Amino acid sequence: MNSNFRTVPRLIEAVREEPGNLAFTAYRQLGDDRKVVLLERYAPSEALAAHRETAHFKDLVLGQIVPRLDSRVVEIYDIAE
């Protein structure tokens, strides 16, 4: 993974330990390791809000990853039951 994203494996490890996290995976675009997609699943939906309050989210995502991004898109979906 691009050196700008050395923190991603640490983030994945921490997030997978959170209550309510069902899955967290990072995908890198073939041919361009600067483009990364993080796919996260939480249940119940309140677990996502709790995730955003964790120390590792604030430190790794907001403090280390986001400042290095050229762009960031956050999309939130709900599963129809």
C-alpha positions as CSV (number, residue, x, y, z in Angstrom):
1,M,0.0,0.0,0.0
2,N,1.2,3.5,-0.7
3,S,3.3,5.0,2.1
4,N,0.6,7.6,2.7
5,F,-1.6,4.8,3.9
6,R,0.6,2.9,6.3
7,T,-2.0,3.6,9.0
8,V,-4.8,1.7,7.2
9,P,-3.8,-1.8,8.5
10,R,-3.7,-0.3,12.1
11,L,-7.1,1.2,11.5
12,I,-8.6,-2.0,10.1
13,E,-7.3,-4.0,13.2
14,A,-8.8,-1.5,15.6
15,V,-12.1,-1.1,13.9
16,R,-12.7,-4.9,13.6
17,E,-12.5,-5.0,17.4
18,E,-15.4,-2.5,17.8
19,P,-18.8,-3.7,19.0
20,G,-21.2,-3.5,16.1
21,N,-18.5,-3.7,13.4
22,L,-19.5,-6.5,11.0
23,A,-16.7,-6.0,8.5
24,F,-14.0,-3.5,7.5
25,T,-11.9,-4.0,4.4
26,A,-9.6,-1.8,2.3
27,Y,-9.4,-2.1,-1.5
28,R,-6.7,-0.6,-3.6
29,Q,-7.3,0.2,-7.3
30,L,-5.2,-1.9,-9.6
31,G,-2.6,0.2,-11.2
32,D,-3.0,3.1,-8.9
33,D,-2.3,2.4,-5.2
34,R,-3.2,6.0,-4.4
35,K,-6.9,5.2,-4.8
36,V,-8.3,3.3,-1.9
37,V,-11.8,2.3,-0.9
38,L,-12.7,1.5,2.7
39,L,-15.8,-0.6,3.0
40,E,-17.3,-0.8,6.5
41,R,-20.4,-2.5,7.8
42,Y,-22.0,-1.8,11.2
43,A,-25.1,-3.1,13.1
44,P,-27.0,-1.6,14.7
45,S,-26.8,1.7,12.8
46,E,-25.8,3.5,16.1
47,A,-22.5,1.6,15.9
48,L,-21.4,3.8,13.0
49,A,-21.9,6.9,15.2
50,A,-20.0,5.2,18.0
51,H,-17.2,4.3,15.6
52,R,-16.7,8.0,14.7
53,E,-16.2,8.8,18.4
54,T,-13.4,6.3,19.0
55,A,-9.8,7.4,19.6
56,H,-8.5,5.4,16.7
57,F,-11.0,7.1,14.2
58,K,-10.0,10.6,15.5
59,D,-6.3,9.8,15.5
60,L,-5.8,7.6,12.4
61,V,-8.6,8.7,10.1
62,L,-9.1,12.4,10.9
63,G,-5.6,13.1,12.2
64,Q,-3.4,11.1,9.8
65,I,-5.3,9.8,6.7
66,V,-7.7,12.6,5.8
67,P,-5.0,15.3,5.8
68,R,-3.1,13.4,3.1
69,L,-6.1,12.8,0.8
70,D,-6.5,14.4,-2.6
71,S,-10.3,13.8,-2.3
72,R,-12.7,12.0,0.0
73,V,-16.1,10.7,-0.6
74,V,-18.2,9.2,2.2
75,E,-21.4,7.3,1.2
76,I,-23.7,5.8,3.8
77,Y,-26.2,3.1,2.9
78,D,-28.9,1.2,4.8
79,I,-29.8,-2.4,4.1
80,A,-33.5,-2.9,3.2
81,E,-35.0,-5.6,5.4
